[in-house]
Amino acid sequence: MTRAPVTIVTYDWVPPFAQGYVREIRARWAAEEAGIPYRIETVPVSPKSAAHREMQPFEQVPVLKDGDLTLFESGAIALYLAEGTALLPESRRAEVTQWLIAALNSVEPQVMAWVTAGLFDKDEAAAERAMKRLQPRLAQLAAALEGRDWLVGDTFSVADLMMVEVLRGAGDDGALDDHPVLKAYVARATARPGFKKAMADHMAHWTDADRAKAEKQGAPA
Ligand SMILES: N[C@@H](CCC(=O)N[C@@H](CS)C(=O)NCC(=O)O)C(=O)O
């Protein structure tokens, strides 16, 4: 029986610096890896809508809809899509969940502190302090990954998907430069066809969104 497509909700537009990094890529990638068909629905990035708030109390994306179920938080969405697939092997479920939570709870806050200080607040001193706190955490992660391809066992899991997603943006901005193990880990995961397809579709969405925005702005009142 073919599975009905799930719906992944993302924004109708984001500025160029965010394109490639909006967290709905995590849902797209998980769906690609799990072989689950999906379609995209959008909510306005600004102003936020009541319909958006109803699905996501913090007015964020992604949101996943599957029949009667509406789910937010990229970690919960990725775990849901991974269920019953090789992304979440039954025999290693607890450890995979542990590492997925570590990505979101022990690594992402430090990455985000750095990104927030540098990119959003443009506060160089705060960004430097955040980077100093981030580096030892990255070194600890690199030590845990030393000599291994993936976080749990010998196969790529939803924990790797989430950890790589947390690291990818930081790596693009140079934060992984002193951690060849992490750079190789991100390169290994993002070479997967599932990531490539998800990223190509993600970027195509923003190209279309830019075009639609330009057309709207250029349209006579
Ligand atoms: N913990 C949430 C964070 C979601 C999040 O921060 N999403 C960003 C986009 S990547 C967002 O919607 N930000 C609000 C905005 O852009 O207005 C998750 O992992 O789903």
The ligand as a Gaussian input file, in Angstrom:
#p B3LYP/6-31G(d) Opt

LIG

0 1
 N       13.230000      24.078000      18.459000
 C       12.560000      24.394000      17.229000
 C       13.204000      25.626000      16.645000
 C       12.489000      26.036000      15.376000
 C       13.023000      27.368000      14.852000
 O       13.793000      28.072000      15.504000
 N       12.587000      27.684000      13.642000
 C       12.954000      28.950000      13.051000
 C       13.276000      28.769000      11.587000
 S       14.697000      27.767000      11.367000
 C       11.773000      29.874000      13.153000
 O       10.666000      29.509000      12.815000
 N       12.014000      31.095000      13.632000
 C       11.021000      32.112000      13.774000
 C       11.066000      33.108000      12.676000
 O       11.875000      32.973000      11.749000
 O       10.272000      34.060000      12.705000
 C       12.652000      23.218000      16.250000
 O       13.695000      22.552000      16.241000
 O       11.700000      22.968000      15.502000

